Amino acid sequence: MKKRLKVLIIGFIALWVLVFGVMWIKSIGKKGQPGKGLDSIKQMAEDIGKKQGAKKPGPEGAAQEQKEQEAIPVRCYKVAPMDFKDDLPAMGTVKGVLEIPLRFEINGTIDSINFREGDVINEGEIIASLNKKDAQLKIDYAKSKLESAKTQALAAKKKYETYKNLYDIGGIIKAKLEEVELEAKSAGEQAKSAEVEVRSAESELKKTDMVASCEGVLGTREAEVGEFVTPNNKISTLYDVKEVFVELGIVEKDIDKIALGQNVAVTLDAHSGVVFNGRIDYIYPVIEGKSRTLTAKIKLPNPDVQLLPGMFARAMITVAEFNNAIVIPSLSLNKKDEGYTVSVVDDQNKVRIKQVKVEYVTTDYSVIGEGIAEGELVVTETPQELKEEMPVQVIEVQENTQAQ
């Protein structure tokens, strides 16, 4: 049975070979051109060779084909010295260096408020006043009391002088003289007390006027004319604006970039195109709020009172600055266990792997301290990992632009 099955399979294969052979011979016979089939095969091979790009026959053509296949296309950056500055953007609010809450020292009813919110107030000007009627009555009463006390003191003094003369001629005893003397001293003390009451009443009258202790800007009014106030009620706030602070919020991830003394350029929407330059004067030691921000203060001179408390401010903090430095795109760096390396293309279009010392790194650019020199071509883009002496084809060179 097995032998019969084997014979059937061999016969089936032979039949198919015979059928295809007959069909091929007939096709040649119809064209009447023997050997044409071989020529067509050769022509097809040549056409395929042309489509793929004809190469020089022999060893030279093979070497050229291998070289072109191995060269890797890369984009490069031409190294050149430049000035580099890294700025950290931040936003904040203008605040006065000194913020004085305005309160009256005595109780009373507000009689007048002489300035509006945002007005500039000079030192010594009266900001607001209380009704002076009660204070004036106290002065009048104290002065009347003083006059009475002075009269009594004068009468007591004359009485003492009279009794002193009587005592000298033996008309009265010493005890009586001492009694009159004490009366004269008591009247004198009462006169002095009345003088103090007058000064106190005059001082209270002065307290009915709220006087500016320094030049500044009036903040939000929190009381109105006719309202009864006590020393616990704040009327407004006086902001000293000879110098101002800009309080900036620094997010937690950027905290390590800021330090005291760093230069800051501040701009405000209220003064478009004007730049106010200052330095970081104070950094709060605590991270606050749900936003996890640190507050930094920048002190700015304000001679023309252009900066008013409450203004929105934008700032650029200079966190690093290098002059005439070697700067390359950060994507050129390769992080290795031993440090950073870069791929450089030499004059023979081959790769040289160089280890570099990185001074400063940002998202876009990095400052290099050692390892590469001016004029070298640093690889920025490549389709695969490069190795030493690997041949490359430079398809684009980016020239030096000022990295800011």
PyMOL commands that set and color helices and strands:
alter all, ss='L'
color gray80, all
select helices_A, chain A and resi 2-31+36-52+59-70+133-168+174-206+252-257+330-332
alter helices_A, ss='H'
color red, helices_A
select strands_A, chain A and resi 72-78+81-102+108-113+120-121+126-130+209-211+216-218+228-229+236-251+263-268+271-288+293-301+312-329+334-336+339-345+351-361+365-370+377-381+392-398
alter strands_A, ss='S'
color yellow, strands_A
deselect
rebuild
show_as cartoon
